[in-house]
Amino acid sequence: MKIAFVIFDAQSAWLFHRSLFRILKDNGHEVHVFAGPDEFVESLYGVVSVYHPVESSRFISPLMDLRYTIKLYTLFRKNKFDVVHNLHGKPNVFGGIAAFLAGVPYKCSAVQGRGLPFSENASPILHFLLPIVKILYRLSFCISDRVWFLNSDDIHDFVKWGLIREDKAILIKSVGVDINEFNPDAVSNEYRAQTRMDWGVSNGTPVIGMVARLSWSKGVKEFMEAAQRVPNAHFILVGACDDGPDRVSEEWLNSHTSERIKWLGFRKDVRECIAAMDVLVLPSFYPEGVPRVLLEGLAMGKPLITTDTPGCKEVVIPGENGYLIPPRDGVALSESIQSLIDDVSMRRHFGVRSRQICEKDFSDIVISERVIREFYNGIKE
């Protein structure tokens, strides 16, 4: 079988879906990936059959979107795929249209988070464009055979808004995480200690971490507020400033840092950073699918604190492996952090449960096998 995956960039393809690509390829299927080029292209070559460099704009751009659709259509016609699977955002819309026009017999989509236009924090222009976005989704899902959703709230709302028929929606809660790569035993105690020393953390001081794309709707402000309220811990923020309308400025971030509140910027060693943290938080009120970093925190055996919102709440069993707090509530965040600082045994218990939950429900192998079973007509590993 010849399968095409369409995704925004090579980084997303590698980070989120490499296990799925690898399993399909190892079982004799021809796996093509259409994505914008970046530093992860070389990594992709090891898990896919063919990589196609196809760029799109992250934001609405009619001319670029038209060019993107035409290029995909041309390549789909040329390669005669059995399946086109679009993964989130613009690929769902324009990849779906291109696949339909090219006569691809089986078309799938994936809603891995609603995106900023659906957020309460969206700019006025995005709120204005939301009806157009809904029309495009309705068209895309009309011509798709199946659509993968990461949380049940999105299915409920998309059906309620008339964007999709319920029988087309399949719930698979996450894209999965590599539990061998993200494993507490993969990072030595010596490396953890050295990392904490590099951060200026004294022995025994708890480290509270957040890893995210730095936009306001990810809860950056609430994280910094909690850092000010909780004086007996170090706070580490990892992530690059977003390039969208919801971005947090470097000036604001730098003005809120101190010896015990650090912003590290973009880091490739996310696993090692999480390993050196005692608690991982994500106070997001962005319309998430299931945030990748929460899955990584689960796999690394960390207590989690996140918001009681669609996507985020999928990975936390309150009182078992973490806490759920109301969105935009810096006070609740600081209180939850303080409770875990004060109770070391609870932190350890939560961490053990996080790893158990990840192994059972969120392993990339488990998720990939289910995607294959649900979407590709029973292809076996």
N, C-alpha and C positions, 0 to 999 in steps of 0.2 A: 504494500500500500504506500502511496506517495502522499505525504502530509506536509502542509505548509502552516507554519506558525507566524503570525504577524504581531509584532510588539514594538513599543516605541523605540527602545535602544538595546544595544547588545548587553549593557550592564544589567538591565532588568531581566533579559532573557537568561543570562548566566546565573544571576543570584537567585531567581525565583523558580526557574523551570528546567534546570539542567538535568535533574534526575529523570524527569518525564522524557526529555529528548534522548537521554542515554538508554533508558529501558526500551523505547521504541526502536532506536537504531540497533541495539544489540539483538533484537528479535527480528531483524531483517527488513525493517521498514525504512523507507527513504525519507529522511527528516530534513526539511528546508526551513530556515529561519530568515524572516524579512525584518530587519531592524536597522536603526541608525547606527553608524560606526562610532566606536569609542575604544578605550584601552582594553575592553573585555573581548574584543573580536577574536584575538588569538586563542583565548580560553575556549570560546565556543567551537572552534574547529575540531576540538577533541571529542565533542558529544553530538555534533550534527553532521549530516551528509553534505549539505551545501548552505553557505551563508550568502544572503543577498543584501548589500548595503542600500537600504531605502530609508531616506530621512523624511520626517514630517515635523511640522511646527507644534510645539507644546500648546500653543494658544490658537484661538480662532483666526484663521487667515484664509479667506476664500480662494485666492489664487493658488497658494501653496497646497491647500487641501485638494483642489482640483487636480493639480499636477501629481500629488501623491496617489490619488485614486486612479488616474490614467496609468501611472507607472505600475501599480499593483495589477491592474486589469491586464496590461500587456504581458507581464511576467506570468500571471496565472494562465492566460491563454496559451502562452508558449510552452509551459511546463506540464499542462494538463494534469492537475492534481486531483486526487480522489477526495481529499479533505482539506479545507482551509479552516484553521482555528485561530480566531482573532482574540487577542489577550488584552482587554481593557481599553477604555478611552477611545481615541480616534480610530485605532484599528477596528474596533467593533463596528463603527459607523462606515468608514470609508473602505476598510478591508471587506466588510460584508457586502457593500454595494458592488465593489470590484469583482468579488467572487461570484455573485449572482449574475452579473453581466457576462462574466467569462464562462458561465455554464458549469461551474464546479458542482458536482452532484451532492456533496455533503458539507454543510457550513455550520460552524460552532462559534459561539462568542463567550466572553467571560466578563462579569461585572466584579472587579476586584476593588470595590469602593466606588461610591457615587461620583466623587470629584467635587471640586470647589463650587461649581454653579449650584449645587444642591445644598450648600452650607448656609447656615444663618449668618455666617461671617463674610459671605460673598460680597463683592463690590456691587454698586448699583448697576454697572454695565453687565455684570454676570447675571444678576437677578433679571435684568431686561432680556438677556439671551436665553434664560432657562426654558421658556416655551419652545424655542427653536431646538435646543438640545433634546428636549423630550420628543419632539417630532422626529428628529434624526434617530434617536434610540428606538422609537416605535417602528420606524421603517426597517432599521437593521434587524430587530428581533423578529419582525414579520417574515423576513427572508432567511432567518437562521433556523436550523433544525433543532438545536438545543443551546441553552445558555447556562453557564456555570456561575452560581452565586456563592459568595463566601459566608453570608449570614442571612438568617431567615427574615430579619427586618427589611432588608433590601428587596427580597422576593415579595413580601407582603405589600410594600409601598409601590413597587413597579407594577404589580398586578392591579392594585387599587387605582393607580393613575392610568391604567389602560395601555401600558407600554409593552406588555408581554402577556401571552396566555399562560396560565399557571402550569399547564401540562408540559410546557417547554422548559421550565425552570428546574434546575438540578442543584441541590444544596450540597456542597463539599466544603467544609469549614477550614479553609486555608489552602495555600499552595504548598505547604509543608516546609520542613527545615531538615537539613542534613544532620542527623543526630550523632554521626561519627565525627564530623568536623566540629560541630558545636556540642562539645562534651566537656564537662568539668575536668575530666582527667587529661584533656588535650593541652591544658596550660598548667605548667608546673607551679608549685607554691613559691619557688624562688623567683620565677618570672612575675607572678602576682605581686610579690613583695617589692621587687624592683620597680614595677609600674607605679605602685602606690607611693614609693619613695620619690620617683620622678615627679609625681603630682604634688609633692610636699605634704603627704599625709603621715602623721605620726602613728606609731604602733597603737593599735586598739581603737583608733578613731574610725567610726563607720563612714563609708563612702556611699552616697546616694547618687545614682546616675540616670541620665536621660540621653537617649540616642534618637535623633530625628532630623528630618529636613526642617530647617528653622523658619517656620511660618507661625504667625500668631495662633492659627487654629490648631496647631499641634500642642499648645499649652505652654509655650516658652515663658510667657509672663507669669503664669501660675507657678511654674517651677522656680523661677527666680524669687517670687514672693515667699514660697515655702522655704527657700534657702535663707532668706532674711529672718524668718520666724524660728528656725531651728538652728541654734548656735553651736550645738555639740556634735556637728558632723561636717564632713567635706562634701561639696556638691560639684559634680562633673557633668558638663554639657558637651555632647559630641554631635557634630553635624555641620553641614555647610549652610550658608544663607541661601534661601530660596530665591528664584529669579522671577517669581510671580507677584501679583498685586498684594498678596497677603504676607509678604516677606518681612522678616525682622532685620533691621539694619545692623551693620557691624558696629556703628557708633553706639547704638542702644545697648548691644551686648557688652561691649567693652566698658561701658559706664556702669554696668551691674556686676562686674567681676571683682574679685578680691583674692587674698591669699588662700581662702578656703572655698571660694566659689570660682571655678575655672571653666572657661570655654576653650575647648581644644580644636575647634574647627573640624574640617573633614578628616576622617581617619580611615585608612584601609584595614587597620588591625582592630576591627570592631569586636571580634571574639575576645581578644586579649583585654580590651577595655572593659567589656562586660564581666570577664572573669575577675577583674580587680575591684568590682563594685560589690557592695553588700546588699543593696536593694536597687531594683530597676523600676523607674517610674515612666509613665507616658500619660500626661494629663490632657490628651487630645480631645477636641470636640469637632475635628475634621470628619467628614463622612467616610470613614475607613471601610475597607473590606475586612481583612484581619491584618493588623500591622506586623510586618516582618520582624521588627525588633522585639516585639513581645514573644514571638515564637522562638527567637534566638535566646531571649531571657529564660523561657521555659526550658529549652534544651541545656542551657548552662546551669540550671538548677538554682535560679534566683527567685526570691520573693518578688512579687509584682504588685505595683499599685497603678491602676489606670481608671479610666472613667467608665461609668455605667452607660455606655453608648454602643450602638450597633458596631460590631467588628471588634472593638476593644474588649467588651464583656465576654466574648466567646472563649477567651483563654484563661479566665480567672474564675475559680470557685471560691466565693467569699468565705474567709475564715479557714480555708484549706491550703491555698497556695498564694494568697494575696488579698488585697482589698479593692473594692470598687467604690469610687467616690463620684459625687455629682460633677458634671462638667462646669468649668470656669469657677471652681471653688478652691481657691488657694488655701483657705483655712482648713477645710477637710483634708486636703493633701498634706499639709504640714502636720496635722494631728495623726494621720495614718503613718506618716514617716516616723514621728516621734514614738508611736507605740511600738514599732519594730526596732527602733534604736534601743528602747528600754528593755526589750525582751529577746535576748540572744537565742534562747531555745526555740522561740516561735519563728525567728528568722530561719533557723536550721530546718525546722519542720516544714515550713512553707517551701524552702528550696528543694527538699527531697520530693515533695508532692509535685512541684513544677516539673521536675525531670520525669516522674512517673506519668504524669498527664501527657507530656510531650511524646514519650515513647509509645503510648497507647493510641493517641488520637492525631498527632501532628507530624509524625515522621514523614519525610519526603517520599520514602518508598511506599508507605501505606497510602498516601494521598495519590501518588502517581499511578499506582495499580488501580485505584478506584476511578480515576479519570479515564484510564484506558478502558476499564470495564463499562463505565457509564456512557462514554462518548464515542468510542471507536468500535462499536458493534462486537464487543466481547473479545477483542484482541488479547491474547494471553501473554504473560511475561515469558 
